[in-house]
């Protein structure tokens, strides 16, 4: 008799035994299996109900749709996983070793992915605490820009030159953050001579700011004398503009102010120095 024949006979002999064991198991644990199936059905219903409830709450708080969907999916998986473990225990499966194995595996994965998990936790903190939102102009850690995307692992900032800065979320949480919001204040200066009509110069600047479409009416622009130098009076021009108008508005306002001053003959002095020779050459 060959080895293949022995294997076939052993398989034929084993197959009825396996079938009988399966049948006996379902007969002995029939009610437990039905209870576990019913428990899983209830768990799926609870997961859907909790997911819809959380999604409505996140929508009322104006969270981003992709982030809201991800949070809802995580909650559903956690509920279904918990109910699944309870169902396995109801069917007679030893759950304690399974939970212990999952715990050991989780510790190993967390140690191997500390940076990634740190970004994830920080991302959730940013999403729920909302120290800034999409559209805000922020500055931290020596980088700055307008927030264009808040993901679970990183935040994207947009510079005025349209370059992007990707900041890991764990670098943001716990650091000093300057949030300008959606508007910024320009800090412009222009110098006029001491002989110029300061009142007229200030009124011209004020009229230019009122006519500029990018300058916000609220908060009101700040215009006044900023400093007195050796050869000029320095005027401060500090209007508020939207973040996207920050750079274009500076150029337009400067050009308009210079043209208006020239038209009204308001002097904009050039710095100069008088040099005197104490011992002039013969």
FENTATA-V132804 format. One record per residue. N is the residue number from 1. D_FIRST is the distance of its C-alpha to the first C-alpha in Angstrom with 1 decimal. Layout:
n-><N;N>
d_first-><D_FIRST;D_FIRST>
This chain:
n-><1;2;3;4;5;6;7;8;9;10;11;12;13;14;15;16;17;18;19;20;21;22;23;24;25;26;27;28;29;30;31;32;33;34;35;36;37;38;39;40;41;42;43;44;45;46;47;48;49;50;51;52;53;54;55;56;57;58;59;60;61;62;63;64;65;66;67;68;69;70;71;72;73;74;75;76;77;78;79;80;81;82;83;84;85;86;87;88;89;90;91;92;93;94;95;96;97;98;99;100;101;102;103;104;105;106;107;108;109;110;111;112;113;114;115;116;117;118;119;120;121;122;123;124;125;126;127;128;129;130;131;132;133;134;135;136;137;138;139;140;141;142;143;144;145;146;147;148;149;150;151;152;153;154;155;156;157;158;159;160;161;162;163;164;165;166;167;168;169;170;171;172;173;174;175;176;177;178;179;180;181;182;183;184;185;186;187;188;189;190;191;192;193;194;195;196;197;198;199;200;201;202;203;204;205;206;207;208;209;210;211;212;213;214;215;216;217;218;219;220;221;222;223;224;225;226;227;228;229;230;231;232;233;234;235;236;237;238;239;240;241;242;243;244;245;246;247;248;249;250;251;252;253;254;255;256;257;258;259;260;261;262;263;264;265;266;267;268;269;270;271;272;273;274;275;276;277;278;279;280;281;282>
d_first-><0.0;3.8;6.8;8.4;6.5;7.3;10.7;11.4;11.0;13.1;15.5;16.0;16.7;19.0;20.9;22.7;23.5;25.1;26.9;28.2;29.5;31.2;32.8;33.9;35.4;37.5;38.6;39.6;41.3;42.5;46.1;45.6;43.8;46.6;49.1;47.5;47.5;51.2;52.0;50.6;52.7;55.8;55.0;54.9;58.2;59.8;58.6;60.2;63.3;63.7;63.0;65.7;68.1;67.7;67.9;71.2;72.5;71.6;73.2;76.4;76.4;76.2;73.0;71.3;68.9;65.9;66.3;66.8;63.6;61.7;63.1;62.3;58.7;58.3;59.8;57.5;54.4;55.6;56.2;52.9;51.1;52.9;52.2;48.5;48.2;50.0;47.6;44.5;46.2;46.9;43.2;42.3;41.3;42.5;45.3;46.8;44.0;44.0;47.8;47.7;45.2;47.4;50.4;48.9;47.8;51.3;53.0;51.0;51.7;55.4;55.8;54.2;56.4;59.7;61.8;60.2;60.4;64.0;64.9;63.2;65.2;68.4;67.9;67.6;70.7;72.6;71.5;72.7;75.7;76.9;79.0;79.2;78.1;77.4;80.7;82.2;83.5;82.3;82.7;80.7;79.3;81.6;80.1;81.6;81.2;80.8;77.6;75.6;72.3;71.0;67.2;65.1;64.6;67.8;71.3;72.7;76.4;78.4;81.2;84.3;83.1;80.0;77.7;75.2;74.4;71.1;71.6;68.7;69.4;69.1;72.1;74.2;73.8;76.1;78.3;81.9;81.9;84.9;84.6;87.3;86.0;86.5;90.1;91.6;95.2;96.6;98.7;101.2;104.5;107.5;110.7;114.3;117.5;119.9;122.4;120.1;120.4;117.6;118.0;117.7;114.6;112.9;113.8;112.4;109.1;108.9;109.6;106.9;104.3;105.3;105.0;101.6;98.8;96.2;98.3;97.7;100.6;98.9;98.8;102.2;102.6;104.4;107.3;109.9;111.3;108.6;110.6;113.8;113.5;116.2;116.6;115.0;114.1;110.3;109.3;106.0;104.1;101.1;99.9;96.5;94.1;90.5;87.9;87.3;91.0;91.5;91.7;93.4;96.1;97.2;98.1;99.8;101.9;103.0;104.0;105.9;107.7;108.9;110.2;112.0;113.6;114.8;116.2;118.2;119.3;117.5;117.2;113.8;115.0;113.3;113.1;115.7;117.2;120.8;121.0;124.4;125.4;127.4;128.7;128.8;129.1;132.6>
